[in-house]
Amino acid sequence: MRPPTPLPFLLLLLLLLLPSPPAAAAGGADGWEAIGAAAAGGGRRRVASPEEQEAAAAGVLRRLLPSHARSFRFQIVSKGGVCGGSSCFRISNADGSRRNGAEILIQGTTAVELASGLHWYLKYWCGAHISWDKTGGAQLASVPLPGSLPQVKGTGVKIERPVPWNYYQNVVTSSYSFVWWDWKRWEKEIDWMALQGINLPLAFTGQEAIWQKVFKSFNVTDRDLDDFFGGPAFLAWARMGNLHGWGGPLSQNWLDQQLTLQKKILSRMIELGMVPVLPSFSGNVPSVFKKLFPSANITKLGDWNTVDGDPRWCCTYLLDPSDALFIDVGLAFIRQQMKEYGDITNIYNCDTFNENTPPTNEPAYISSLGSAIYEAMSRGNKDAVWLMQGWLFYSDAAFWKEPQMKALLHSVPTGKMIVLDLFADVKPIWQMSSQFYGVPYIWCMLHNFGGNIEMYGILDSIASGPINARTSHNSTMVGVGMCMEGIEHNPVVYELMSEMAFRSQKVEVEDWLKIYSYRRYGQSNVEVEKAWGILYHTIYNCTDGIADHNKDYIVEFPDISPNSFSSDVSKRKAISEVKKHRRFVLSEVSASLPHPHLWYSTKEAIKALELFLNAGNDLSKSLTYRYDLVDLTRQSLSKLANEVYLDAMNAYRKKDSNGLNFYTKKFLELIVDIDTLLASDDNFLLGPWLEDAKSLARTENERKQYQYEWNARTQVTMWYDNTKTEQSKLHDYANKFWSGLLKSYYLPRASKYFSRLTKGLQENQSFQLEEWRKDWIAYSNEWQSGKELYAVKATGDALAISSSLFKKYFS
C-alpha cells in the first residue's frame, strides 16, 4: 500500500508541477542553427529510430521497476507536434481502454525525454526517489501497485527543456569513478543518465585501443606505447599529456576489453537518443614521434607534479597544432573512431590548452592554433562541433585576457564550438566574458575534486544560477551540465542540478527540500524535515568561493614539523592565500599549518545529526536514510577530529605531555570509531574498489602482476611518485572516507607521527621530520603493493553505532 500523502506535500507538489514556460532563445541565430543540427543528427550522424528509442525507454523502466513494465506507454513525438518546437516530455493518462495494461502515457522527443518523463512522474505523482546505488539507491516502495497508479489531471502536464543540452562528466571522472566498471555497472549508469535527462555525455572509454591503431599507422610500436599510456587508474592524466607510463603499461587484454565495453556504451547511448561526446586529437604524442618526424614542431612539456622529474613518467610531448602533421594525426583518429563506432556524433572534446599555455600571447597565433585544431576535426567529420572546457580561462586567467580569449573562441566558424563554463556554480566565466564573446556555452557545476567524500554544496547557486545565466542580456547559454571529478556522493546536489535541465524558473529550495526528504525516505518525518532545513543553511550553503577539496586531517595528514608552527596554533586565526594545485586554482584558508575547509557552523550540523537520530525508529529500514545518517555522522566526527588535532599540536608546543597524550588518544580513537561507523554501510567500504579492480585482470599474467590492484591502492593514497623522504605532491588528493582505508592506512600514519611527538617530548628532542617521512612513506609504498583483503559487505547496525558515537562525542 502507498503511504498516505501529507497535505503540505501535495500543496508543494502542485507548485512544482506547474508547466514550464517556453525556452528563451540563446546563442544567436547562426549558433543555434549549428548546435540544433548537431542535436537533431545533422549531417550523416546515425540516430535511433522512434521504435528503437521507445524500446530503449521501456528497457529503462523494466530494469528500474519490472513490476510496472506494462503500466506505462512510451511514444516518440516530433518537436513540431506536442512539444511546439522544443525538446520536451508530456505526461498524461493512457487511453480509456488502458491498452496492454498501460495507465500512463509518456511522450517525448527522444528516449531521454521519455525516461525523464518517467522519472518526473515517479517523483511527483508517486513520491519516489532515484539516486546512485552507492548513495542509498532508489526508494520505490511508495509507488502504488500496477492498476492503481495516480492519474494525471486534465489533458496532462508538458515540461519543456529551456536549453537543449544536459551535459555530464569531467575528463577525469573516467579515472576517479568509472575505471573498474563492467557493462552491468555501465548499463545502470546510462539508465541513471537517461532518468536525469542527460543527453550529452562524455564517452571516453576505450580510446587507447583507437590510439594504438592510429599510432601504428605512423610506425609507432606497441613497445613505444607501453611508455605512452598510463595505468588504468591514471589514464585521464596520460590523455591530457600530464604524465606518461605511470601505473602502466596497458595489456592488450585491457585495450581490447575496454574497446568492446565502449561499443556497448555507445550503442545504448544512441538507442536512448543521446549525443555522445567523443575525444579528438589534442596534440599529445608518444616521445618516439621526435625520432620518427624530426622536422615536426614537437615540444617537450614541463614537469607536472613529479617529485624529481623522473623521465619514466615526466615529461610529455606536444605536437604543435600549426604543424601539418597535427591535422594528419587528428584526421586519422576521427576516421578510426568512425570505423569502429560508425558515424554516431558530431561533437568532439579537445582541451589542448588546458594547463598547456601557448608559447606566445599573440592573438593571431592563438587564432591559427584554434583553426588548426578544428580543421583536424572537420576534415574527419564536416559537421564537427568542438566542445572545449572553459577551465583555462579561470585557472590561467593571467594569460587568457579578452584578446586571447576572443582569438581562440572566434577561431572556428560560428556555432562550431561549445564551451563548458566548468565552475559556473562558484566562479562563472560567462559573467566576465560577455557570454564567452558570443560563443555558445553550457552552465556547469563542478562540485567535487578527486572523488573525495564530503557533504558539501551550494543549493541556492544551483537553483538560480542557470536561470540567471539563461535569462541574462544576450545570453549564449545552450545547456546545463555536471562536471564533477568523482560521482556517488551528495545525492541532493545532483538531483537538484539534474532538474535544472527542465526548469525555467528558480527553485524555492526550502520547499523543494521538504519534498525531497519525503521522497528520499518514502514517508514524511518532521525531525528529518527540520534536519534538512538546517543542512540547507549550513553544509549545503557554501558561499565563501573556496573550491571544496576535502583536507580533513584524518585523510590528508599534515606533512609538517610541529617545530615550524606559529607560536599559536589557532582554530580561528587564518589568512587567505591562493594556491595553485594540480588541475585547478583554489583559494584555501591557511596559516603555517594547513587548515581544512570549514564554511558552516559545526554546532548547527550536530543539531541536524541529532534530529536524524531522533527519526531512526521510523526510518531505520530505509537504505537512503542509513546512507545519509552515516555520512552526516562521519562528517561531524571528522570535523571534530580537526579540532582535536589542533588541540594536540597546542599541547605539544606547550610541552604538555599529558595533554598531548590525551588528544593523541582521542584523535586515534576517532579514526577507529569512524572506521567502525563506515563499516556499517556497504557504500563506505574500501573492499569493493579493490575487488572491482582485481576482477578486470582476466589473464594469468595480469593476475600475477597485481597491477590493477596497485593502481587502485595508489590512486587513493600516494597518487603519484615519491622518494624515500619526499612524498608525492598529489598525496591524498583522491582521499576517501572508506572503512578499511582508515584503519589500515590513515590510522598507522597518524600513529607513527604522534608516537614521534610523544617520544620527542619525553626525551626533550626536536621532531625529526625527515625520519618521520622515511617511516610513513615506506609504510605507504608497502601498503600500495599490499594484497590483504578488505570487507565487501557491511557489518554492524548503522543507527546503533551512530547513536553510540553521538552520545560519546557530542552529548
Disulfide bonds with the S-S distance in Angstrom:
Cys83-Cys88 1.87
Cys314-Cys315 2.04
